């Protein structure tokens, strides 16, 4: 997992998520995380994918990572392309208004299916999960997530601001790297023995 600089303030937010994961595992319960942003098109997919990869990388499990929005739109193709540049094998298996991408991160594991959905829509769990809020708008507009046993605010800037600009790829790659590094930090902490 790539190392990125994380501020002490941000580490405090991430440490709370790591502690939740560690406690779930200690109790013998599976860890279920739903990464939530408004449209489930960019940041929530980055969070879901990198959390699942980090859990696999650090041998933390059982962990199930999901994503959803407060409304369904589409997994933005720029998100899939950025994940491809980061080394995942990306395969579009359905096109249209809400395409479906299979994201393969390791041999011998099921790929992640990325498509836009509302956070309470299948295949997301209805109960027994933690809501991980990745955008300020969803955090503010959705103060209560039914079925969530915990909630974590790990919001970050939307790469959408760079769409159609010369900086587009760099901005998407930066957000992708940020969430990869942060989820790596979370799962490394969750896998470490308590001090």
Protein Blocks (a to p, Z undefined) as FASTA:
>chain_A
ZZddddfklmmmmmmmmmmmmmmmmnopacddddddfkopmmmmmmmmmmmmmmmmnopa
cdddddddfbdcbdcfklmmmmmmnopacddfbgcjbdcddddfbghiacdddddddfkb
cfbdfehpacddfbfklmmmmmbcghiabdcddddddfklmgoiaklmmmmmmmmmmmmm
mmmmmmmmmmpccZZ
